[in-house]
Amino acid sequence: MARRLEDSGFAFYVLLIQAGHASQTKHSILLDADLELDKFRLYIRLSHDRHLTNQDQYQFAANQLIEIGKLLGGWLKKEPAPGVV
């Protein structure tokens, strides 16, 4: 589980870096990052369900993921989808 969390976290970070440098494909990369964030949320929830994290750790991670999701959602709204002006 730790390996999946680590891989997903790094994959999400790499996608954000790519989106920051992209010019034409930014929206698509941000959608990929949103999918990766959903996977990360799942892994956090599964970790808690399997008692690999305590309630405080889970609550902290959940709150941080909510904030990250809001920031990513704002960035997605700012970037138009390809073909949309």
PDB file of N, CA, C and O in Angstrom, chain B, residues numbered from 101:
ATOM      1  N   MET B 101       0.834  -1.187   0.000  1.00  0.00           N
ATOM      2  CA  MET B 101       0.000   0.000   0.000  1.00  0.00           C
ATOM      3  C   MET B 101       0.879   1.252   0.000  1.00  0.00           C
ATOM      4  O   MET B 101       0.597   2.228  -0.695  1.00  0.00           O
ATOM      5  N   ALA B 102       1.943   1.200   0.790  1.00  0.00           N
ATOM      6  CA  ALA B 102       2.837   2.362   0.844  1.00  0.00           C
ATOM      7  C   ALA B 102       3.438   2.640  -0.526  1.00  0.00           C
ATOM      8  O   ALA B 102       3.584   3.795  -0.926  1.00  0.00           O
ATOM      9  N   ARG B 103       3.784   1.582  -1.238  1.00  0.00           N
ATOM     10  CA  ARG B 103       4.373   1.745  -2.575  1.00  0.00           C
ATOM     11  C   ARG B 103       3.372   2.389  -3.533  1.00  0.00           C
ATOM     12  O   ARG B 103       3.741   3.254  -4.327  1.00  0.00           O
ATOM     13  N   ARG B 104       2.106   1.971  -3.461  1.00  0.00           N
ATOM     14  CA  ARG B 104       1.081   2.564  -4.327  1.00  0.00           C
ATOM     15  C   ARG B 104       0.874   4.039  -3.994  1.00  0.00           C
ATOM     16  O   ARG B 104       0.738   4.869  -4.893  1.00  0.00           O
ATOM     17  N   LEU B 105       0.850   4.358  -2.724  1.00  0.00           N
ATOM     18  CA  LEU B 105       0.701   5.755  -2.315  1.00  0.00           C
ATOM     19  C   LEU B 105       1.877   6.586  -2.816  1.00  0.00           C
ATOM     20  O   LEU B 105       1.693   7.682  -3.346  1.00  0.00           O
ATOM     21  N   GLU B 106       3.065   6.064  -2.647  1.00  0.00           N
ATOM     22  CA  GLU B 106       4.261   6.783  -3.093  1.00  0.00           C
ATOM     23  C   GLU B 106       4.248   6.974  -4.612  1.00  0.00           C
ATOM     24  O   GLU B 106       4.493   8.076  -5.102  1.00  0.00           O
ATOM     25  N   ASP B 107       3.966   5.913  -5.346  1.00  0.00           N
ATOM     26  CA  ASP B 107       3.940   6.007  -6.809  1.00  0.00           C
ATOM     27  C   ASP B 107       2.873   6.986  -7.291  1.00  0.00           C
ATOM     28  O   ASP B 107       3.111   7.784  -8.198  1.00  0.00           O
ATOM     29  N   SER B 108       1.700   6.916  -6.676  1.00  0.00           N
ATOM     30  CA  SER B 108       0.619   7.805  -7.069  1.00  0.00           C
ATOM     31  C   SER B 108       0.940   9.260  -6.738  1.00  0.00           C
ATOM     32  O   SER B 108       0.659  10.159  -7.531  1.00  0.00           O
ATOM     33  N   GLY B 109       1.522   9.486  -5.579  1.00  0.00           N
ATOM     34  CA  GLY B 109       1.902  10.845  -5.193  1.00  0.00           C
ATOM     35  C   GLY B 109       2.924  11.446  -6.148  1.00  0.00           C
ATOM     36  O   GLY B 109       2.805  12.604  -6.548  1.00  0.00           O
ATOM     37  N   PHE B 110       3.927  10.654  -6.510  1.00  0.00           N
ATOM     38  CA  PHE B 110       4.933  11.137  -7.454  1.00  0.00           C
ATOM     39  C   PHE B 110       4.344  11.340  -8.844  1.00  0.00           C
ATOM     40  O   PHE B 110       4.678  12.312  -9.521  1.00  0.00           O
ATOM     41  N   ALA B 111       3.477  10.440  -9.274  1.00  0.00           N
ATOM     42  CA  ALA B 111       2.847  10.579 -10.590  1.00  0.00           C
ATOM     43  C   ALA B 111       2.010  11.856 -10.648  1.00  0.00           C
ATOM     44  O   ALA B 111       2.019  12.567 -11.653  1.00  0.00           O
ATOM     45  N   PHE B 112       1.282  12.143  -9.559  1.00  0.00           N
ATOM     46  CA  PHE B 112       0.484  13.368  -9.493  1.00  0.00           C
ATOM     47  C   PHE B 112       1.386  14.598  -9.589  1.00  0.00           C
ATOM     48  O   PHE B 112       1.085  15.541 -10.320  1.00  0.00           O
ATOM     49  N   TYR B 113       2.477  14.580  -8.855  1.00  0.00           N
ATOM     50  CA  TYR B 113       3.406  15.710  -8.850  1.00  0.00           C
ATOM     51  C   TYR B 113       4.015  15.928 -10.235  1.00  0.00           C
ATOM     52  O   TYR B 113       4.132  17.066 -10.692  1.00  0.00           O
ATOM     53  N   VAL B 114       4.397  14.852 -10.895  1.00  0.00           N
ATOM     54  CA  VAL B 114       4.972  14.952 -12.241  1.00  0.00           C
ATOM     55  C   VAL B 114       3.945  15.544 -13.210  1.00  0.00           C
ATOM     56  O   VAL B 114       4.296  16.370 -14.053  1.00  0.00           O
ATOM     57  N   LEU B 115       2.698  15.133 -13.097  1.00  0.00           N
ATOM     58  CA  LEU B 115       1.656  15.681 -13.969  1.00  0.00           C
ATOM     59  C   LEU B 115       1.475  17.182 -13.735  1.00  0.00           C
ATOM     60  O   LEU B 115       1.259  17.935 -14.685  1.00  0.00           O
ATOM     61  N   LEU B 116       1.560  17.613 -12.496  1.00  0.00           N
ATOM     62  CA  LEU B 116       1.444  19.051 -12.217  1.00  0.00           C
ATOM     63  C   LEU B 116       2.616  19.819 -12.825  1.00  0.00           C
ATOM     64  O   LEU B 116       2.437  20.913 -13.360  1.00  0.00           O
ATOM     65  N   ILE B 117       3.791  19.255 -12.743  1.00  0.00           N
ATOM     66  CA  ILE B 117       4.966  19.891 -13.355  1.00  0.00           C
ATOM     67  C   ILE B 117       4.775  19.980 -14.866  1.00  0.00           C
ATOM     68  O   ILE B 117       5.047  21.018 -15.470  1.00  0.00           O
ATOM     69  N   GLN B 118       4.307  18.888 -15.475  1.00  0.00           N
ATOM     70  CA  GLN B 118       4.072  18.891 -16.923  1.00  0.00           C
ATOM     71  C   GLN B 118       3.028  19.934 -17.305  1.00  0.00           C
ATOM     72  O   GLN B 118       3.191  20.643 -18.298  1.00  0.00           O
ATOM     73  N   ALA B 119       1.971  20.027 -16.532  1.00  0.00           N
ATOM     74  CA  ALA B 119       0.915  21.005 -16.829  1.00  0.00           C
ATOM     75  C   ALA B 119       1.450  22.427 -16.713  1.00  0.00           C
ATOM     76  O   ALA B 119       1.057  23.305 -17.481  1.00  0.00           O
ATOM     77  N   GLY B 120       2.335  22.654 -15.768  1.00  0.00           N
ATOM     78  CA  GLY B 120       2.908  23.978 -15.601  1.00  0.00           C
ATOM     79  C   GLY B 120       3.765  24.410 -16.773  1.00  0.00           C
ATOM     80  O   GLY B 120       3.907  25.605 -17.036  1.00  0.00           O
ATOM     81  N   HIS B 121       4.334  23.450 -17.477  1.00  0.00           N
ATOM     82  CA  HIS B 121       5.207  23.752 -18.612  1.00  0.00           C
ATOM     83  C   HIS B 121       4.511  23.605 -19.954  1.00  0.00           C
ATOM     84  O   HIS B 121       5.040  24.043 -20.975  1.00  0.00           O
ATOM     85  N   ALA B 122       3.343  23.001 -19.965  1.00  0.00           N
ATOM     86  CA  ALA B 122       2.647  22.748 -21.231  1.00  0.00           C
ATOM     87  C   ALA B 122       1.980  24.021 -21.727  1.00  0.00           C
ATOM     88  O   ALA B 122       1.647  24.911 -20.945  1.00  0.00           O
ATOM     89  N   SER B 123       1.794  24.092 -23.022  1.00  0.00           N
ATOM     90  CA  SER B 123       1.092  25.242 -23.575  1.00  0.00           C
ATOM     91  C   SER B 123      -0.241  24.825 -24.190  1.00  0.00           C
ATOM     92  O   SER B 123      -1.265  25.455 -23.929  1.00  0.00           O
ATOM     93  N   GLN B 124      -0.237  23.775 -24.999  1.00  0.00           N
ATOM     94  CA  GLN B 124      -1.456  23.403 -25.701  1.00  0.00           C
ATOM     95  C   GLN B 124      -2.194  22.229 -25.056  1.00  0.00           C
ATOM     96  O   GLN B 124      -3.409  22.113 -25.219  1.00  0.00           O
ATOM     97  N   THR B 125      -1.507  21.378 -24.345  1.00  0.00           N
ATOM     98  CA  THR B 125      -2.137  20.174 -23.801  1.00  0.00           C
ATOM     99  C   THR B 125      -2.395  20.278 -22.301  1.00  0.00           C
ATOM    100  O   THR B 125      -2.601  19.261 -21.638  1.00  0.00           O
ATOM    101  N   LYS B 126      -2.387  21.474 -21.768  1.00  0.00           N
ATOM    102  CA  LYS B 126      -2.497  21.665 -20.317  1.00  0.00           C
ATOM    103  C   LYS B 126      -3.780  21.055 -19.748  1.00  0.00           C
ATOM    104  O   LYS B 126      -3.742  20.386 -18.715  1.00  0.00           O
ATOM    105  N   HIS B 127      -4.913  21.281 -20.416  1.00  0.00           N
ATOM    106  CA  HIS B 127      -6.193  20.783 -19.906  1.00  0.00           C
ATOM    107  C   HIS B 127      -6.185  19.253 -19.797  1.00  0.00           C
ATOM    108  O   HIS B 127      -6.643  18.696 -18.799  1.00  0.00           O
ATOM    109  N   SER B 128      -5.671  18.592 -20.810  1.00  0.00           N
ATOM    110  CA  SER B 128      -5.605  17.129 -20.818  1.00  0.00           C
ATOM    111  C   SER B 128      -4.714  16.614 -19.692  1.00  0.00           C
ATOM    112  O   SER B 128      -5.051  15.633 -19.029  1.00  0.00           O
ATOM    113  N   ILE B 129      -3.594  17.264 -19.480  1.00  0.00           N
ATOM    114  CA  ILE B 129      -2.684  16.848 -18.404  1.00  0.00           C
ATOM    115  C   ILE B 129      -3.338  17.061 -17.044  1.00  0.00           C
ATOM    116  O   ILE B 129      -3.183  16.235 -16.145  1.00  0.00           O
ATOM    117  N   LEU B 130      -4.059  18.150 -16.890  1.00  0.00           N
ATOM    118  CA  LEU B 130      -4.746  18.409 -15.620  1.00  0.00           C
ATOM    119  C   LEU B 130      -5.831  17.371 -15.364  1.00  0.00           C
ATOM    120  O   LEU B 130      -6.051  16.982 -14.217  1.00  0.00           O
ATOM    121  N   LEU B 131      -6.507  16.919 -16.409  1.00  0.00           N
ATOM    122  CA  LEU B 131      -7.493  15.850 -16.239  1.00  0.00           C
ATOM    123  C   LEU B 131      -6.812  14.555 -15.796  1.00  0.00           C
ATOM    124  O   LEU B 131      -7.349  13.821 -14.967  1.00  0.00           O
ATOM    125  N   ASP B 132      -5.640  14.277 -16.345  1.00  0.00           N
ATOM    126  CA  ASP B 132      -4.872  13.113 -15.908  1.00  0.00           C
ATOM    127  C   ASP B 132      -4.464  13.255 -14.444  1.00  0.00           C
ATOM    128  O   ASP B 132      -4.490  12.281 -13.693  1.00  0.00           O
ATOM    129  N   ALA B 133      -4.091  14.457 -14.043  1.00  0.00           N
ATOM    130  CA  ALA B 133      -3.729  14.710 -12.642  1.00  0.00           C
ATOM    131  C   ALA B 133      -4.933  14.510 -11.735  1.00  0.00           C
ATOM    132  O   ALA B 133      -4.793  13.996 -10.625  1.00  0.00           O
ATOM    133  N   ASP B 134      -6.111  14.909 -12.192  1.00  0.00           N
ATOM    134  CA  ASP B 134      -7.335  14.723 -11.418  1.00  0.00           C
ATOM    135  C   ASP B 134      -7.610  13.231 -11.208  1.00  0.00           C
ATOM    136  O   ASP B 134      -8.006  12.814 -10.120  1.00  0.00           O
ATOM    137  N   LEU B 135      -7.400  12.447 -12.242  1.00  0.00           N
ATOM    138  CA  LEU B 135      -7.563  10.996 -12.121  1.00  0.00           C
ATOM    139  C   LEU B 135      -6.552  10.423 -11.124  1.00  0.00           C
ATOM    140  O   LEU B 135      -6.900   9.573 -10.304  1.00  0.00           O
ATOM    141  N   GLU B 136      -5.331  10.880 -11.194  1.00  0.00           N
ATOM    142  CA  GLU B 136      -4.298  10.395 -10.271  1.00  0.00           C
ATOM    143  C   GLU B 136      -4.637  10.788  -8.831  1.00  0.00           C
ATOM    144  O   GLU B 136      -4.389  10.021  -7.901  1.00  0.00           O
ATOM    145  N   LEU B 137      -5.197  11.967  -8.651  1.00  0.00           N
ATOM    146  CA  LEU B 137      -5.606  12.402  -7.314  1.00  0.00           C
ATOM    147  C   LEU B 137      -6.729  11.512  -6.778  1.00  0.00           C
ATOM    148  O   LEU B 137      -6.758  11.197  -5.589  1.00  0.00           O
ATOM    149  N   ASP B 138      -7.644  11.110  -7.648  1.00  0.00           N
ATOM    150  CA  ASP B 138      -8.700  10.183  -7.230  1.00  0.00           C
ATOM    151  C   ASP B 138      -8.115   8.844  -6.784  1.00  0.00           C
ATOM    152  O   ASP B 138      -8.565   8.264  -5.796  1.00  0.00           O
ATOM    153  N   LYS B 139      -7.117   8.356  -7.510  1.00  0.00           N
ATOM    154  CA  LYS B 139      -6.463   7.105  -7.105  1.00  0.00           C
ATOM    155  C   LYS B 139      -5.785   7.276  -5.751  1.00  0.00           C
ATOM    156  O   LYS B 139      -5.843   6.385  -4.904  1.00  0.00           O
ATOM    157  N   PHE B 140      -5.145   8.418  -5.552  1.00  0.00           N
ATOM    158  CA  PHE B 140      -4.469   8.674  -4.276  1.00  0.00           C
ATOM    159  C   PHE B 140      -5.482   8.690  -3.128  1.00  0.00           C
ATOM    160  O   PHE B 140      -5.222   8.148  -2.054  1.00  0.00           O
ATOM    161  N   ARG B 141      -6.641   9.317  -3.369  1.00  0.00           N
ATOM    162  CA  ARG B 141      -7.703   9.322  -2.349  1.00  0.00           C
ATOM    163  C   ARG B 141      -8.126   7.894  -1.999  1.00  0.00           C
ATOM    164  O   ARG B 141      -8.324   7.556  -0.832  1.00  0.00           O
ATOM    165  N   LEU B 142      -8.260   7.067  -3.038  1.00  0.00           N
ATOM    166  CA  LEU B 142      -8.637   5.675  -2.818  1.00  0.00           C
ATOM    167  C   LEU B 142      -7.600   4.966  -1.954  1.00  0.00           C
ATOM    168  O   LEU B 142      -7.959   4.257  -1.014  1.00  0.00           O
ATOM    169  N   TYR B 143      -6.329   5.147  -2.261  1.00  0.00           N
ATOM    170  CA  TYR B 143      -5.275   4.489  -1.492  1.00  0.00           C
ATOM    171  C   TYR B 143      -5.247   4.961  -0.040  1.00  0.00           C
ATOM    172  O   TYR B 143      -4.997   4.171   0.871  1.00  0.00           O
ATOM    173  N   ILE B 144      -5.502   6.235   0.168  1.00  0.00           N
ATOM    174  CA  ILE B 144      -5.568   6.752   1.546  1.00  0.00           C
ATOM    175  C   ILE B 144      -6.733   6.101   2.285  1.00  0.00           C
ATOM    176  O   ILE B 144      -6.590   5.685   3.435  1.00  0.00           O
ATOM    177  N   ARG B 145      -7.881   6.016   1.627  1.00  0.00           N
ATOM    178  CA  ARG B 145      -9.054   5.409   2.255  1.00  0.00           C
ATOM    179  C   ARG B 145      -8.809   3.922   2.548  1.00  0.00           C
ATOM    180  O   ARG B 145      -9.159   3.434   3.623  1.00  0.00           O
ATOM    181  N   LEU B 146      -8.212   3.211   1.597  1.00  0.00           N
ATOM    182  CA  LEU B 146      -7.912   1.795   1.821  1.00  0.00           C
ATOM    183  C   LEU B 146      -6.903   1.611   2.949  1.00  0.00           C
ATOM    184  O   LEU B 146      -7.015   0.669   3.734  1.00  0.00           O
ATOM    185  N   SER B 147      -5.936   2.490   3.033  1.00  0.00           N
ATOM    186  CA  SER B 147      -4.956   2.426   4.130  1.00  0.00           C
ATOM    187  C   SER B 147      -5.650   2.545   5.475  1.00  0.00           C
ATOM    188  O   SER B 147      -5.325   1.834   6.426  1.00  0.00           O
ATOM    189  N   HIS B 148      -6.603   3.448   5.539  1.00  0.00           N
ATOM    190  CA  HIS B 148      -7.331   3.632   6.794  1.00  0.00           C
ATOM    191  C   HIS B 148      -8.216   2.423   7.089  1.00  0.00           C
ATOM    192  O   HIS B 148      -8.285   1.952   8.224  1.00  0.00           O
ATOM    193  N   ASP B 149      -8.898   1.923   6.042  1.00  0.00           N
ATOM    194  CA  ASP B 149      -9.765   0.750   6.230  1.00  0.00           C
ATOM    195  C   ASP B 149      -8.984  -0.470   6.697  1.00  0.00           C
ATOM    196  O   ASP B 149      -9.518  -1.307   7.424  1.00  0.00           O
ATOM    197  N   ARG B 150      -7.740  -0.574   6.289  1.00  0.00           N
ATOM    198  CA  ARG B 150      -6.894  -1.709   6.685  1.00  0.00           C
ATOM    199  C   ARG B 150      -6.121  -1.427   7.966  1.00  0.00           C
ATOM    200  O   ARG B 150      -5.235  -2.190   8.353  1.00  0.00           O
ATOM    201  N   HIS B 151      -6.467  -0.327   8.616  1.00  0.00           N
ATOM    202  CA  HIS B 151      -5.855   0.065   9.892  1.00  0.00           C
ATOM    203  C   HIS B 151      -4.348   0.299   9.777  1.00  0.00           C
ATOM    204  O   HIS B 151      -3.593   0.030  10.711  1.00  0.00           O
ATOM    205  N   LEU B 152      -3.926   0.803   8.619  1.00  0.00           N
ATOM    206  CA  LEU B 152      -2.523   1.165   8.435  1.00  0.00           C
ATOM    207  C   LEU B 152      -2.265   2.603   8.864  1.00  0.00           C
ATOM    208  O   LEU B 152      -1.117   3.009   9.047  1.00  0.00           O
ATOM    209  N   THR B 153      -3.336   3.367   9.023  1.00  0.00           N
ATOM    210  CA  THR B 153      -3.246   4.736   9.549  1.00  0.00           C
ATOM    211  C   THR B 153      -4.286   4.879  10.655  1.00  0.00           C
ATOM    212  O   THR B 153      -5.312   4.198  10.655  1.00  0.00           O
ATOM    213  N   ASN B 154      -4.007   5.766  11.587  1.00  0.00           N
ATOM    214  CA  ASN B 154      -4.990   6.015  12.636  1.00  0.00           C
ATOM    215  C   ASN B 154      -5.946   7.131  12.179  1.00  0.00           C
ATOM    216  O   ASN B 154      -5.791   7.696  11.096  1.00  0.00           O
ATOM    217  N   GLN B 155      -6.913   7.425  13.011  1.00  0.00           N
ATOM    218  CA  GLN B 155      -7.942   8.405  12.638  1.00  0.00           C
ATOM    219  C   GLN B 155      -7.352   9.793  12.407  1.00  0.00           C
ATOM    220  O   GLN B 155      -7.759  10.481  11.471  1.00  0.00           O
ATOM    221  N   ASP B 156      -6.418  10.213  13.228  1.00  0.00           N
ATOM    222  CA  ASP B 156      -5.809  11.538  13.067  1.00  0.00           C
ATOM    223  C   ASP B 156      -5.024  11.636  11.754  1.00  0.00           C
ATOM    224  O   ASP B 156      -5.109  12.640  11.046  1.00  0.00           O
ATOM    225  N   GLN B 157      -4.271  10.599  11.441  1.00  0.00           N
ATOM    226  CA  GLN B 157      -3.517  10.590  10.181  1.00  0.00           C
ATOM    227  C   GLN B 157      -4.453  10.627   8.980  1.00  0.00           C
ATOM    228  O   GLN B 157      -4.218  11.354   8.015  1.00  0.00           O
ATOM    229  N   TYR B 158      -5.512   9.835   9.054  1.00  0.00           N
ATOM    230  CA  TYR B 158      -6.483   9.803   7.962  1.00  0.00           C
ATOM    231  C   TYR B 158      -7.155  11.158   7.801  1.00  0.00           C
ATOM    232  O   TYR B 158      -7.298  11.647   6.680  1.00  0.00           O
ATOM    233  N   GLN B 159      -7.568  11.768   8.900  1.00  0.00           N
ATOM    234  CA  GLN B 159      -8.251  13.058   8.851  1.00  0.00           C
ATOM    235  C   GLN B 159      -7.337  14.144   8.278  1.00  0.00           C
ATOM    236  O   GLN B 159      -7.777  14.974   7.482  1.00  0.00           O
ATOM    237  N   PHE B 160      -6.083  14.133   8.679  1.00  0.00           N
ATOM    238  CA  PHE B 160      -5.129  15.103   8.151  1.00  0.00           C
ATOM    239  C   PHE B 160      -4.974  14.928   6.645  1.00  0.00           C
ATOM    240  O   PHE B 160      -5.043  15.902   5.895  1.00  0.00           O
ATOM    241  N   ALA B 161      -4.764  13.687   6.200  1.00  0.00           N
ATOM    242  CA  ALA B 161      -4.601  13.420   4.767  1.00  0.00           C
ATOM    243  C   ALA B 161      -5.855  13.797   3.995  1.00  0.00           C
ATOM    244  O   ALA B 161      -5.764  14.387   2.919  1.00  0.00           O
ATOM    245  N   ALA B 162      -7.019  13.465   4.528  1.00  0.00           N
ATOM    246  CA  ALA B 162      -8.276  13.783   3.852  1.00  0.00           C
ATOM    247  C   ALA B 162      -8.449  15.295   3.694  1.00  0.00           C
ATOM    248  O   ALA B 162      -8.864  15.765   2.635  1.00  0.00           O
ATOM    249  N   ASN B 163      -8.135  16.045   4.732  1.00  0.00           N
ATOM    250  CA  ASN B 163      -8.252  17.508   4.656  1.00  0.00           C
ATOM    251  C   ASN B 163      -7.284  18.092   3.631  1.00  0.00           C
ATOM    252  O   ASN B 163      -7.637  19.007   2.887  1.00  0.00           O
ATOM    253  N   GLN B 164      -6.075  17.566   3.596  1.00  0.00           N
ATOM    254  CA  GLN B 164      -5.101  18.052   2.612  1.00  0.00           C
ATOM    255  C   GLN B 164      -5.548  17.713   1.192  1.00  0.00           C
ATOM    256  O   GLN B 164      -5.387  18.528   0.284  1.00  0.00           O
ATOM    257  N   LEU B 165      -6.100  16.536   0.995  1.00  0.00           N
ATOM    258  CA  LEU B 165      -6.575  16.143  -0.333  1.00  0.00           C
ATOM    259  C   LEU B 165      -7.759  16.990  -0.782  1.00  0.00           C
ATOM    260  O   LEU B 165      -7.906  17.268  -1.972  1.00  0.00           O
ATOM    261  N   ILE B 166      -8.588  17.393   0.146  1.00  0.00           N
ATOM    262  CA  ILE B 166      -9.701  18.300  -0.191  1.00  0.00           C
ATOM    263  C   ILE B 166      -9.141  19.624  -0.705  1.00  0.00           C
ATOM    264  O   ILE B 166      -9.602  20.139  -1.724  1.00  0.00           O
ATOM    265  N   GLU B 167      -8.167  20.167  -0.016  1.00  0.00           N
ATOM    266  CA  GLU B 167      -7.567  21.432  -0.440  1.00  0.00           C
ATOM    267  C   GLU B 167      -6.877  21.305  -1.796  1.00  0.00           C
ATOM    268  O   GLU B 167      -7.020  22.174  -2.656  1.00  0.00           O
ATOM    269  N   ILE B 168      -6.137  20.229  -1.978  1.00  0.00           N
ATOM    270  CA  ILE B 168      -5.461  20.006  -3.258  1.00  0.00           C
ATOM    271  C   ILE B 168      -6.488  19.882  -4.377  1.00  0.00           C
ATOM    272  O   ILE B 168      -6.296  20.423  -5.466  1.00  0.00           O
ATOM    273  N   GLY B 169      -7.575  19.173  -4.108  1.00  0.00           N
ATOM    274  CA  GLY B 169      -8.639  19.026  -5.095  1.00  0.00           C
ATOM    275  C   GLY B 169      -9.268  20.356  -5.474  1.00  0.00           C
ATOM    276  O   GLY B 169      -9.590  20.584  -6.640  1.00  0.00           O
ATOM    277  N   LYS B 170      -9.445  21.233  -4.496  1.00  0.00           N
ATOM    278  CA  LYS B 170      -9.997  22.568  -4.784  1.00  0.00           C
ATOM    279  C   LYS B 170      -9.048  23.375  -5.667  1.00  0.00           C
ATOM    280  O   LYS B 170      -9.474  24.035  -6.614  1.00  0.00           O
ATOM    281  N   LEU B 171      -7.766  23.312  -5.348  1.00  0.00           N
ATOM    282  CA  LEU B 171      -6.781  24.034  -6.154  1.00  0.00           C
ATOM    283  C   LEU B 171      -6.723  23.491  -7.578  1.00  0.00           C
ATOM    284  O   LEU B 171      -6.680  24.257  -8.541  1.00  0.00           O
ATOM    285  N   LEU B 172      -6.722  22.180  -7.703  1.00  0.00           N
ATOM    286  CA  LEU B 172      -6.692  21.567  -9.028  1.00  0.00           C
ATOM    287  C   LEU B 172      -7.966  21.892  -9.803  1.00  0.00           C
ATOM    288  O   LEU B 172      -7.909  22.175 -10.999  1.00  0.00           O
ATOM    289  N   GLY B 173      -9.100  21.855  -9.136  1.00  0.00           N
ATOM    290  CA  GLY B 173     -10.363  22.210  -9.782  1.00  0.00           C
ATOM    291  C   GLY B 173     -10.368  23.644 -10.284  1.00  0.00           C
ATOM    292  O   GLY B 173     -10.874  23.921 -11.371  1.00  0.00           O
ATOM    293  N   GLY B 174      -9.810  24.551  -9.505  1.00  0.00           N
ATOM    294  CA  GLY B 174      -9.711  25.943  -9.936  1.00  0.00           C
ATOM    295  C   GLY B 174      -8.818  26.092 -11.153  1.00  0.00           C
ATOM    296  O   GLY B 174      -9.125  26.867 -12.060  1.00  0.00           O
ATOM    297  N   TRP B 175      -7.724  25.363 -11.179  1.00  0.00           N
ATOM    298  CA  TRP B 175      -6.812  25.405 -12.320  1.00  0.00           C
ATOM    299  C   TRP B 175      -7.496  24.838 -13.567  1.00  0.00           C
ATOM    300  O   TRP B 175      -7.328  25.361 -14.669  1.00  0.00           O
ATOM    301  N   LEU B 176      -8.272  23.757 -13.377  1.00  0.00           N
ATOM    302  CA  LEU B 176      -8.990  23.172 -14.513  1.00  0.00           C
ATOM    303  C   LEU B 176     -10.019  24.144 -15.077  1.00  0.00           C
ATOM    304  O   LEU B 176     -10.176  24.245 -16.294  1.00  0.00           O
ATOM    305  N   LYS B 177     -10.719  24.858 -14.204  1.00  0.00           N
ATOM    306  CA  LYS B 177     -11.715  25.821 -14.683  1.00  0.00           C
ATOM    307  C   LYS B 177     -11.069  26.975 -15.435  1.00  0.00           C
ATOM    308  O   LYS B 177     -11.656  27.538 -16.360  1.00  0.00           O
ATOM    309  N   LYS B 178      -9.861  27.318 -15.029  1.00  0.00           N
ATOM    310  CA  LYS B 178      -9.136  28.418 -15.663  1.00  0.00           C
ATOM    311  C   LYS B 178      -8.650  28.045 -17.060  1.00  0.00           C
ATOM    312  O   LYS B 178      -8.576  28.900 -17.943  1.00  0.00           O
ATOM    313  N   GLU B 179      -8.320  26.772 -17.259  1.00  0.00           N
ATOM    314  CA  GLU B 179      -7.784  26.303 -18.540  1.00  0.00           C
ATOM    315  C   GLU B 179      -8.917  25.771 -19.414  1.00  0.00           C
ATOM    316  O   GLU B 179      -9.594  24.819 -19.028  1.00  0.00           O
ATOM    317  N   PRO B 180      -9.133  26.367 -20.579  1.00  0.00           N
ATOM    318  CA  PRO B 180     -10.199  25.873 -21.446  1.00  0.00           C
ATOM    319  C   PRO B 180      -9.826  24.525 -22.056  1.00  0.00           C
ATOM    320  O   PRO B 180      -8.652  24.229 -22.279  1.00  0.00           O
ATOM    321  N   ALA B 181     -10.841  23.726 -22.316  1.00  0.00           N
ATOM    322  CA  ALA B 181     -10.623  22.452 -22.984  1.00  0.00           C
ATOM    323  C   ALA B 181     -10.177  22.721 -24.409  1.00  0.00           C
ATOM    324  O   ALA B 181     -10.505  23.772 -24.959  1.00  0.00           O
ATOM    325  N   PRO B 182      -9.440  21.807 -25.023  1.00  0.00           N
ATOM    326  CA  PRO B 182      -8.995  22.008 -26.395  1.00  0.00           C
ATOM    327  C   PRO B 182     -10.184  22.268 -27.326  1.00  0.00           C
ATOM    328  O   PRO B 182     -11.194  21.566 -27.269  1.00  0.00           O
ATOM    329  N   GLY B 183     -10.053  23.267 -28.167  1.00  0.00           N
ATOM    330  CA  GLY B 183     -11.114  23.622 -29.100  1.00  0.00           C
ATOM    331  C   GLY B 183     -12.152  24.568 -28.530  1.00  0.00           C
ATOM    332  O   GLY B 183     -13.046  25.015 -29.249  1.00  0.00           O
ATOM    333  N   VAL B 184     -12.043  24.880 -27.230  1.00  0.00           N
ATOM    334  CA  VAL B 184     -12.986  25.794 -26.593  1.00  0.00           C
ATOM    335  C   VAL B 184     -12.257  27.098 -26.300  1.00  0.00           C
ATOM    336  O   VAL B 184     -11.169  27.097 -25.725  1.00  0.00           O
ATOM    337  N   VAL B 185     -12.857  28.190 -26.693  1.00  0.00           N
ATOM    338  CA  VAL B 185     -12.226  29.487 -26.454  1.00  0.00           C
ATOM    339  C   VAL B 185     -12.993  30.272 -25.440  1.00  0.00           C
ATOM    340  O   VAL B 185     -12.610  31.394 -25.110  1.00  0.00           O
TER     341      VAL B 185
END
